Amino acid sequence: MNRRELLKMITIATGGVVIAGDFLLAGCKNPSAGEGVSFTEADISFLDEVAETIFPKTTTPGGKEAGLGRFMTVMVNDCYEQKDQDAFHEGMVKLKDACLKEHNIDFVKATPEQRTSLLNALESERKEYQKNKKSEEPNHYFQAFKQLTIFGYFTSKEGRTGSTRYLPVPGKYIGDYDYKKGDKIQTGLG
């Protein structure tokens, strides 16, 4: 799967245009991204927990194992414009506040069931918001969390090798293959 296909899938899965999709597709830094907003280690841990709630560890690696918290911080600072960076940070505060309001506990300390119920409620809120928003209005903040989590997971080593049918192309490398004089060259597939 290439980036273009992945972005199409994310667009379909999240019901909206991928924020900073051009820069995610090109794999380069957005010149209008500015300096970026700093993230603390606590912010990265929080984002890891959000990603782990979306992609929990089962027989496959989870969002935390894939390092999605750190991935999100890099993508926000490198690809998002300043207004989207600010919206992402405001969204982190809103998500934390929503958890306190709904469950009377910090998101990081909430049970997996409490986290899932909160993110499901935010997903319903996001869908309703996207359906009724005007084109000049920003996307719902949860849109960015979801998109970055999906994009990061399926482009990470853990996501690609642990939860998809991963086939290394062109194949594994065998550097010292047995050779007898007169044998045809082996390509290393094997």
N, C-alpha and C positions, 0 to 999 in steps of 0.2 A: 504494500500500500504506500502511495506517495503522499506528500503533504497536501496536495490539491484534493485528493480523494478524502483524506482525513478531515480537511476543513469542510467539505461538502457534508460529510457525515455529522460533524459537530453542529453545523447549521441546521440540519434536519432534526437532530436530537434535542437541541436547545431552542428551537423555534425562532431563531433570529440570526441576524448577520453576526459573524464572528468579529468581535472587537479587535481592531488592529490586524485584521486578517491579511492585509497586503504585506505587512512586515513579518508576520508569522510565516507566510508562504515564501517570502524571499529569504527569510533567515537572516535579516540584517537589522541594524538599529535604526529606529525612527529618528530622523534629524530633529523633529519637533518634540521629542520626548523630554527634552530638558535634562536637568541634573538627576531627576528621579527623587523619590521620597524614600528616606531610609526606613528599613524594617529592622526591628529588634529580634533577638533570638526568640523572645516570647511570641512575637508576631509569626515567625516561621513555624514554631511549634503549634500555634493555633491553626495556621493554614494546613499543616500536616494533618491535624485532627479533622478538619473539614474534608480534606481529600480522603482520609481513611474512612469517613462516614459514607462518602460517595462510592469509593472502591475499597470495601473492607477486605482484610486479609482472610482468605479461606484456604483452599488448596492452592490458590494463586496468590502472588504478592499483592499487598494492599497499597494504598496511596502513600502512606507514611514510608513504607519500605522503598517506594520508588523515588522518594525525596521530593515530592511535589510541592511542599511548602517553599523550599528554596527556589525551585523552578518557577513558581508563580511570582516570586519577588523579582527575579531576573526579567521575566517576560513583561511584567508591569512596568518596571523601570526602563527597559530597553525598547519596548514596542508601543506602549500606550502614550497618547498625548497627555499633557498635564491635567486636563479636565477629567480624563478617564482614570488617571492615577489617583486624583483626589477622590473620585467617585468610588474607586476600589477601597481606599482607606476608610472612607465614610461607611462603606458597606461592611467592613470588618467590625466597626463600632456598632452598626445597626444589628448585625448578626449576634454579637455578644449580648447586646441589650435585649433582643428578642428572646434569647435563651433565658436570661435572668427574669424577664417578664413572664414567660410561659412556664418555666420549670423552677424558678427561684434558685438557680445554680449557674455557675460559670460554665461555658460551653466545654472547656477542656476537662472539667470535672464531671460533666453530665454522663449518664449511662449511654451506651450505644442506642438503646431504644429511644431515649429522650432526644438525642441528636438526630436520629432518623426522622422522628415525628416533626421536629422543628424544620429540618431541611425539606421534608415533604410539604409542610405548610408554606414555606418560602417558595417552593417550586410552583404551587398552585397560585400564590400571589404574583409570581413572576409571569406566569402564563396569562393571567387576567390583565396585568399591567401592559404586557407586550401587545395584547389584542386591542387595547383601547388607547395606546399611546400615539401621540402625533409624531411625525417624522423628525421634528426638531428637538423633541424631548430625548433625554439620555435613556439608555437601556436600564432595566432593573439591575441593581447591583449584583444580585445572585446569578445573573447571566454570565458575568465575568468569572465568578468562582467556578461555575459548572463547566464553562468552555475551557478554561485553563486546566482544570482537573482532567477532563477528557483528553485534551490535546497532550498534556504532559504525560499522562499515563501511557497512552498508546505510542508515544515517541521515546519513552524510557526503555532501557534495557529490560527492567523487571516486567514492564507491561507487555513488551513485544515478545519476550521469550517465555514468560510465565503464563500468559493468558491468551495467547494466540498460537496458531500452528506455525511456529517459527521454523523456517527453512533457510539456513545460511546460503546465500547465493554468491558465488557460483558453487560453493561447497566448502567443506573443511579443508584446511591447509595441512598437507603432509609434507614436511620439509626433508625428510630423509627416507624416501620410499626405496624399498629393496629393488635392485636393478641387476639383471644378468645381461651380459653382452648379447646383443641381438634383440633384446626386448623392445617393444614399441614404447614410446614415452607415455607415462601415466600423467593424467591431468591434475591429479590431486583430489579428485572426487572419489570418495570411497568408502 
